[in-house]
Amino acid sequence: MSYAPFSGRDVVKVMVNSGIYEWQRTRGDHAILRWEPPEDHDAEARTVPVPLHDEISEGTLQKIADQAGAKDYQKFKRWIDQNR
């Protein structure tokens, strides 16, 4: 499936509005998102930098998905696309 280009703001909006990630700070032109695991979870906290560019390359989006812990990249893209 082909998607319209994703902007950094699209990605940040979906990740933050989901309630999973919190926009912790902005550093330069990157939003720094953070996920804290629940007390009973054995995973480490995740920090995901997202460039606030008008268009994010496929490789960068793949890295964001990896850092966010997405197991299925195509499902991650559909989620972003459906919720932007």
N, CA, C and O of each residue as an XYZ file, in Angstrom:
336
protein
N       0.848     -1.178      0.000
C       0.000      0.000      0.000
C       0.889      1.234      0.000
O       1.920      1.276      0.671
N       0.478      2.224     -0.752
C       1.233      3.463     -0.855
C       0.612      4.523      0.063
O      -0.608      4.666      0.136
N       1.462      5.241      0.743
C       1.009      6.272      1.676
C       1.514      7.627      1.224
O       2.569      7.735      0.598
N       0.747      8.664      1.547
C       1.235     10.025      1.341
C       2.407     10.213      2.299
O       2.443      9.568      3.347
N       3.353     11.065      1.974
C       4.504     11.261      2.873
C       4.068     11.643      4.291
O       3.096     12.373      4.486
N       4.800     11.139      5.252
C       4.540     11.461      6.654
C       5.427     12.630      7.060
O       6.613     12.662      6.733
N       4.850     13.583      7.771
C       5.664     14.655      8.343
C       6.022     14.249      9.768
O       5.385     13.368     10.346
N       7.022     14.881     10.322
C       7.387     14.619     11.708
C       6.252     14.962     12.648
O       6.035     14.276     13.647
N       5.531     16.017     12.334
C       4.400     16.416     13.182
C       3.276     15.386     13.130
O       2.593     15.172     14.132
N       3.071     14.738     11.968
C       2.087     13.651     11.879
C       2.453     12.535     12.855
O       1.616     12.069     13.629
N       3.693     12.123     12.804
C       4.161     11.007     13.632
C       4.058     11.363     15.115
O       3.558     10.568     15.912
N       4.526     12.547     15.485
C       4.471     12.978     16.888
C       3.026     13.057     17.360
O       2.707     12.588     18.453
N       2.159     13.637     16.562
C       0.749     13.783     16.937
C       0.121     12.433     17.256
O      -0.547     12.285     18.279
N       0.330     11.457     16.394
C      -0.275     10.141     16.603
C       0.317      9.460     17.831
O      -0.414      8.888     18.640
N       1.636      9.519     17.969
C       2.276      8.841     19.100
C       1.879      9.472     20.440
O       1.640      8.756     21.413
N       1.808     10.794     20.494
C       1.454     11.478     21.741
C      -0.044     11.338     22.032
O      -0.430     11.080     23.173
N      -0.887     11.506     21.012
C      -2.332     11.407     21.223
C      -2.782      9.998     21.603
O      -3.866      9.823     22.160
N      -1.966      9.003     21.309
C      -2.310      7.628     21.682
C      -2.224      7.432     23.193
O      -2.776      6.475     23.737
N      -1.526      8.346     23.863
C      -1.350      8.227     25.308
C      -0.180      7.333     25.691
O       0.107      7.154     26.874
N       0.487      6.777     24.705
C       1.600      5.867     24.969
C       2.890      6.661     25.204
O       3.673      6.339     26.097
N       3.094      7.687     24.401
C       4.313      8.497     24.492
C       4.001      9.895     24.980
O       2.910     10.420     24.756
N       4.967     10.486     25.645
C       4.858     11.858     26.133
C       5.925     12.693     25.428
O       7.073     12.265     25.301
N       5.542     13.885     24.972
C       6.509     14.800     24.351
C       7.315     15.384     25.495
O       6.840     16.268     26.207
N       8.513     14.902     25.670
C       9.345     15.284     26.810
C       9.999     16.647     26.611
O      10.023     17.476     27.521
N      10.529     16.864     25.409
C      11.199     18.144     25.133
C      11.444     18.250     23.633
O      11.196     17.310     22.878
N      11.937     19.414     23.220
C      12.352     19.618     21.839
C      13.824     19.968     21.867
O      14.273     20.792     22.664
N      14.563     19.328     20.985
C      15.998     19.610     20.894
C      16.308     19.910     19.435
O      16.269     19.021     18.583
N      16.612     21.155     19.162
C      16.822     21.558     17.772
C      15.526     21.399     17.004
O      14.503     21.974     17.376
N      15.567     20.615     15.927
C      14.348     20.379     15.157
C      13.807     18.961     15.383
O      13.163     18.387     14.505
N      14.076     18.408     16.569
C      13.589     17.077     16.920
C      12.710     17.124     18.173
O      13.044     17.772     19.165
N      11.578     16.419     18.097
C      10.755     16.197     19.288
C      11.317     14.949     19.960
O      11.577     13.945     19.296
N      11.501     15.011     21.254
C      11.991     13.864     22.007
C      10.805     13.292     22.772
O      10.285     13.910     23.700
N      10.388     12.086     22.357
C       9.244     11.420     22.980
C       9.756     10.367     23.946
O      10.820      9.783     23.737
N       8.992     10.128     25.006
C       9.429      9.178     26.035
C       8.275      8.278     26.441
O       7.138      8.728     26.587
N       8.582      7.011     26.618
C       7.639      6.019     27.122
C       8.224      5.420     28.382
O       9.358      4.940     28.390
N       7.449      5.453     29.436
C       7.833      4.834     30.703
C       7.020      3.555     30.867
O       5.792      3.599     30.802
N       7.675      2.424     31.077
C       6.922      1.180     31.225
C       6.137      1.151     32.534
O       6.538      1.775     33.517
N       5.024      0.429     32.545
C       4.279      0.269     33.800
C       5.145     -0.453     34.830
O       6.122     -1.114     34.477
N       4.785     -0.325     36.086
C       5.561     -0.922     37.176
C       5.782     -2.425     36.989
O       6.863     -2.935     37.280
N       4.755     -3.133     36.503
C       4.849     -4.584     36.363
C       5.467     -5.028     35.037
O       5.462     -6.218     34.723
N       5.990     -4.099     34.268
C       6.581     -4.384     32.961
C       8.091     -4.519     33.125
O       8.703     -3.762     33.880
N       8.695     -5.474     32.425
C      10.132     -5.687     32.594
C      10.983     -4.990     31.524
O      12.194     -5.203     31.476
N      10.376     -4.167     30.672
C      11.114     -3.462     29.624
C      11.738     -2.176     30.165
O      11.335     -1.642     31.199
N      12.726     -1.710     29.429
C      13.371     -0.434     29.737
C      12.538      0.718     29.159
O      11.777      0.522     28.211
N      12.684      1.899     29.725
C      12.029      3.089     29.180
C      12.561      3.329     27.760
O      13.691      2.957     27.443
N      11.751      3.941     26.930
C      12.146      4.223     25.542
C      12.138      5.726     25.295
O      11.224      6.438     25.710
N      13.167      6.184     24.619
C      13.241      7.562     24.163
C      13.306      7.518     22.646
O      14.146      6.828     22.069
N      12.404      8.267     22.000
C      12.310      8.238     20.540
C      12.414      9.658     20.001
O      11.490     10.451     20.184
N      13.526      9.997     19.337
C      13.622     11.314     18.700
C      12.911     11.273     17.344
O      13.096     10.341     16.562
N      12.097     12.296     17.080
C      11.371     12.393     15.815
C      11.701     13.739     15.188
O      11.413     14.779     15.781
N      12.308     13.743     13.985
C      12.602     15.017     13.334
C      11.307     15.712     12.921
O      10.413     15.084     12.354
N      11.211     16.984     13.201
C      10.004     17.748     12.879
C      10.110     18.332     11.467
O       9.947     19.534     11.258
N      10.384     17.453     10.515
C      10.531     17.851      9.123
C       9.194     17.736      8.401
O       8.285     17.046      8.862
N       9.085     18.413      7.274
C       7.860     18.351      6.476
C       7.641     16.960      5.900
O       6.501     16.552      5.677
N       8.723     16.232      5.658
C       8.624     14.883      5.116
C       9.733     14.024      5.724
O      10.902     14.410      5.726
N       9.353     12.869      6.234
C      10.316     11.946      6.840
C      10.612     10.845      5.832
O       9.695     10.271      5.245
N      11.878     10.553      5.636
C      12.259      9.497      4.696
C      11.833      8.130      5.235
O      11.587      7.963      6.430
N      11.755      7.169      4.333
C      11.359      5.807      4.687
C      12.320      5.218      5.719
O      11.889      4.571      6.673
N      13.611      5.438      5.530
C      14.607      4.916      6.474
C      14.464      5.518      7.864
O      14.585      4.812      8.864
N      14.209      6.806      7.929
C      14.029      7.475      9.216
C      12.766      6.977      9.908
O      12.764      6.759     11.119
N      11.697      6.798      9.147
C      10.459      6.288      9.728
C      10.658      4.871     10.270
O      10.115      4.513     11.315
N      11.441      4.075      9.547
C      11.756      2.716     10.009
C      12.523      2.766     11.333
O      12.248      1.970     12.231
N      13.473      3.681     11.465
C      14.231      3.819     12.716
C      13.332      4.270     13.865
O      13.482      3.803     14.994
N      12.395      5.180     13.576
C      11.448      5.629     14.605
C      10.613      4.441     15.075
O      10.415      4.255     16.276
N      10.124      3.640     14.133
C       9.329      2.459     14.484
C      10.147      1.489     15.331
O       9.647      0.956     16.322
N      11.398      1.258     14.948
C      12.272      0.359     15.720
C      12.481      0.880     17.137
O      12.373      0.122     18.101
N      12.779      2.171     17.267
C      13.022      2.756     18.581
C      11.750      2.768     19.427
O      11.817      2.708     20.655
N      10.596      2.846     18.773
C       9.323      2.843     19.487
C       8.912      1.431     19.905
O       7.970      1.253     20.678
N       9.623      0.433     19.390
C       9.326     -0.951     19.765
C       8.304     -1.629     18.870
O       7.759     -2.670     19.235
N       8.034     -1.056     17.701
C       7.071     -1.663     16.775
C       7.649     -2.972     16.242
O       8.788     -3.012     15.776
N       6.871     -4.019     16.312
C       7.309     -5.313     15.812
C       7.031     -5.465     14.317
O       7.718     -6.222     13.631
N       6.032     -4.750     13.814
C       5.640     -4.823     12.409
C       5.643     -3.410     11.825
O       4.778     -2.596     12.149
N       6.615     -3.129     10.970
C       6.773     -1.791     10.409
C       5.562     -1.370      9.579
O       5.115     -0.228      9.683
N       5.027     -2.269      8.760
C       3.868     -1.930      7.926
C       2.654     -1.601      8.789
O       1.890     -0.692      8.463
N       2.475     -2.322      9.873
C       1.367     -2.042     10.793
C       1.561     -0.674     11.457
O       0.599      0.070     11.647
N       2.812     -0.349     11.809
C       3.137      0.959     12.387
C       2.762      2.067     11.402
O       2.147      3.058     11.796
N       3.130      1.910     10.108
C       2.795      2.909      9.093
C       1.288      3.061      8.933
O       0.791      4.181      8.823
N       0.553      1.948      8.918
C      -0.909      2.021      8.811
C      -1.499      2.773      9.995
O      -2.414      3.580      9.834
N      -0.964      2.501     11.200
C      -1.444      3.159     12.417
C      -1.241      4.670     12.323
O      -2.147      5.444     12.632
N      -0.056      5.083     11.897
C       0.223      6.513     11.746
C      -0.710      7.094     10.691
O      -1.311      8.145     10.913
N      -0.839      6.427      9.547
C      -1.669      6.930      8.459
C      -3.130      7.065      8.855
O      -3.770      8.063      8.523
N      -3.664      6.080      9.557
C      -5.074      6.090      9.933
C      -5.399      7.118     11.013
O      -6.554      7.520     11.150
N      -4.413      7.544     11.770
C      -4.667      8.438     12.907
C      -4.133      9.857     12.742
O      -4.262     10.677     13.651
N      -3.541     10.150     11.600
C      -3.011     11.520     11.448
C      -4.072     12.510     11.094
O      -3.781     13.695     10.934
